[in-house]
């Protein structure tokens, strides 16, 4: 099984303007910035 994740160009441009939150600073995972600021992300799981 594999998980596929992608980020659109729009989301990447938005990311530049969103400040880091405490979780992202602690864990070093950029994707947490989206979650900390209320964005929903979806993904697909393939078997």
trRosetta pair geometry for C-beta under 8 A, 3 or more apart (Angstrom, degrees):
i j d omega theta_ij theta_ji phi_ij phi_ji
1 45 6.2 4 -176 178 108 100
1 46 6.7 166 -154 89 58 48
1 47 5.0 -26 -99 -109 82 61
2 45 7.5 169 85 -157 38 57
2 46 5.2 -10 58 61 85 98
3 43 5.9 24 -173 154 97 137
3 44 7.6 157 -153 84 56 45
3 45 5.5 -27 -101 -105 73 74
3 46 7.8 177 -86 21 25 72
4 43 6.4 169 74 -169 57 91
4 44 5.2 -11 52 65 107 93
4 45 7.8 -175 15 -91 77 26
4 46 6.5 46 -19 -6 111 111
5 31 7.9 -22 173 -105 148 146
5 41 7.9 24 -143 165 104 127
5 43 5.3 -34 -91 -116 77 119
7 11 4.8 -119 -173 86 89 130
7 12 5.7 105 131 -57 117 89
7 15 7.9 15 178 -36 142 139
8 11 4.7 99 56 5 79 101
8 12 7.1 -142 97 -4 44 86
9 12 5.6 -54 -149 36 35 113
9 13 6.4 35 154 -19 67 103
10 13 5.9 -55 -150 35 31 109
10 14 6.4 31 151 -19 64 107
11 14 5.5 -54 -148 37 33 114
11 15 6.3 46 150 -33 64 101
11 34 7.3 2 -166 -99 114 129
11 39 7.8 110 -134 -168 107 157
12 15 5.4 -43 -150 21 33 121
12 16 7.5 43 153 -25 58 93
13 16 6.2 -44 -167 16 37 113
13 17 7.8 16 147 -4 61 105
14 17 6.2 -72 -165 41 42 102
14 18 6.5 34 148 -23 76 112
15 18 5.9 -61 -143 32 35 109
15 30 7.2 39 -163 172 135 112
15 33 6.3 90 -142 98 89 140
15 34 7.4 -46 -97 -65 95 89
18 33 5.5 126 107 167 125 113
18 34 7.8 95 85 -84 168 47
18 37 5.3 -87 -154 -30 132 165
20 24 4.8 -127 -158 86 88 126
20 25 5.3 100 145 -57 125 90
20 33 6.2 -71 -117 -99 53 109
21 24 5.2 94 54 12 71 102
21 25 7.1 -136 98 -4 36 92
21 32 6.9 -120 59 130 110 99
21 33 6.3 158 9 -117 95 57
21 36 3.6 -135 14 163 161 162
21 37 7.1 -165 -43 -46 128 80
22 25 5.7 -57 -145 39 32 111
22 26 6.1 28 159 -18 67 110
22 36 7.8 162 39 -131 63 144
23 26 5.8 -60 -145 39 29 108
23 27 5.9 -3 168 7 68 116
23 29 7.8 -43 139 55 90 99
23 32 4.7 -130 111 170 111 140
23 35 7.7 -52 79 82 149 111
23 36 5.7 -174 37 -75 117 123
24 27 6.5 -69 -131 52 23 90
24 28 7.3 84 177 -90 56 11
24 29 6.3 -116 -127 68 65 58
24 30 6.5 54 -146 -115 118 30
24 32 4.3 -176 -77 80 78 113
24 33 5.0 31 -71 -62 152 77
24 36 6.5 -94 -22 -7 104 145
25 28 7.8 16 -173 -66 19 52
27 32 6.1 100 60 -23 129 156
29 32 4.7 86 89 -15 97 108
30 33 5.8 -30 -177 3 56 115
31 34 5.9 -40 -172 24 55 111
31 35 7.1 46 140 -10 73 104
31 41 7.3 -23 -169 -28 106 171
32 35 5.5 -59 -152 43 46 111
32 36 5.8 48 152 -25 76 107
33 36 5.9 -54 -142 36 27 111
33 37 6.5 5 163 0 62 113
34 37 6.5 -79 -153 48 24 95
34 39 4.0 -68 -176 61 88 129
34 41 5.9 69 119 -46 144 119
35 38 7.9 78 -175 -44 29 12
35 39 6.7 -82 -72 59 30 78
35 41 7.2 -64 -69 5 84 114
